[in-house]
Amino acid sequence: MGYQSYGTSDVEITGSPAGVKMNIERVDCTKYGDGHKITFVNKYGALQDLWFFLKSVNTTTTKKEQYQRNIISSTGTYSVNQHTKQVYNVVANTSFTLSSGYYPEWANQWFEQLMLSEKVWLTRTKPTNPSQTEVVPVNVRKNNLVKKTVLNNKLIEYTFDFDMSFDYINNVR
């Protein structure tokens, strides 16, 4: 059994027992980019990677407090350009939703272990230098998983919500 490569788009496999030739055409799925690599500690204590290839959505949420402040000076004047409703204690968090792409049914256990893992990381491009990558901690927000089957669902694809495990504005004290 052997194969002959005809460039980057197809391969011919020969030598099968029935003498059948198969042409395999590789198609890039570039619509959603290169995918996102999620690394987690599986049930055996080993690091395991899962790739999420389909749609991703990023969200930023903020919490803040405000108070009504006095802008009148001791001379009785004030500026209309000063804030009377003063904002303070701003905290922002980022989260994202990833779709896994299509996996075989026997991979259901991987997604279950991802959901149960206490340590999860995302490999992403650096915001300051897109040619480099960095590994950042994330938390899985999903708390239930309905295991999909080929019989019931045809194609098996999961969607997971993740929260960055740190605030958007660094507030480590």
N, C-alpha and C positions, 0 to 999 in steps of 0.2 A: 504494500500500500504506500502511496506517495502522493505528492501534490506538486503542481506547477503554478507558480505565481505569475500573474500577468500584470503586474503593477499594483497600485494601491486600491483598486476598486474590485477586483475579482480574483478567485483562486479556482483551479481545476483539480479535483481530487480523483485519482485513478487507483486501480487495483482492488476495487471492492469485490467481494466474492461473486456477485452477479455480473460483474463487468460493467457496471453502470457508471457513467461520468456525471458528476454534479458540478455545476457552476455556482459559486457562492458570491453574491454581490454584496459588498460592504457599503452601507449607506450611513453617512454621518448624520447624527441627530443634533444639528447645530442651532435649531430654533431656540432652545433654552440654554445655550452655552455649554460649558464643559461639565456641568454637574457639580454637586456639592458632596464632599467627603465628610461623613460623620464617623467618628471613632468612639467606641464605648468599651467598657469593661464587661465582658460577657459572663455567663454563669460559671465558667471555669476559671475566672480571674485573669483571662488573657485579653489583650487589646484586639478588637475586631473592627474592621472597616465596613461601612455600608455606603453605597453611592445613591444619591437622590438625583435623578436625571431630568425630571419633568419640571413643571411650573414651580416658581418660588415667589413668595410675596414677603416684602420687608415692611415692618411697621414700627413707628416710634410713638410712644405714649409719654405724657408728662403729668406730673402732679405738682401743684404749687399752692402756696398760700398767699393771701394778700390782706392788707389792712388799709383803712381810710386814714390818710395822714393830713396833717395841717401844713399848708404851704404858705401861710401868711407870716411875713417876717415881723420883727419887733417894731418896725416903723409903720406897719399896717399895709405894706405893699405885697404883691405876689406876682409870680410869673405864670402865664397861661401855658407855658411850655413844660412845667414840672408835672410829674405824675401825682395825682391826688390819691389814686388807688395804687399803692406800692406793692409790688410782687416780691416775695422772698421765698427761700427754701424750695427752689426749683429742683426737681428730681426727674430725670428722663430715663426710660428703659427702652431697649430695642428688642423686637421679637421677629420671628420669621416663620413662614409656613413652607414646608418642602413636600413635594410629591415624589415618591420613590421611583417611578418608572415601573416596568413590568417585570415581576420576579416569578420563578416557579413556585408551586404550592409548598414544596419542602422547605422554602426559605421563610415560612411564617414564623418559625421559632426564632429567627434572627430579630425580627421586628418586636416580638414579645420580649426578648432579652434586652433590646434597646430601651423599651418602655420601662423595664424593671431596673435598669442600671442606674447607679448613683453617680457615676462619673462618665460624662459625655463631653466630647470636644468637636468643634467644627474647624476644618482647614479652609481658610479663605485667603483671598488676595489681600495684601496690606492696603488699607485706604491711602496711606501716604506714598506707597510705591507699588503700583499694580504689577510690576514684573516679579515681585517676591510674594511668598505666602507666609501665613502665620497660623498658629493653632490657638484657638480661643475656647474657654470653657462655656458650655451651654447647659441649660436644664430642659428636660423634656416636659412639656405641659400636658401631653396626652395622658389620660388616666384610665382609658379602657381600650380594648382592642378586640374587634370582631374578626376572627380568623376567616380569611377569604379562601374559597376553594374554586377550582376550575369548573366544577359541576354547577355551582351556584352563581359565580361571578364571571366566568369565562377568563378574563384577564385579571391578574392579581396586582393591584397597585394600592399603596397606602399613602396617607397624608398625615404628616406629623407637624405639630406646633412646637417651636423651641423658643426659649427666652435666653438672651445673653445672661451669663452669670455674673454680670457686673453692670454698674450704672453707666449710662451714656456719658455723663459728666463725671469725671473721676472724683469721688468724695471719700476716698480712703484717708482716714485720720490716724 
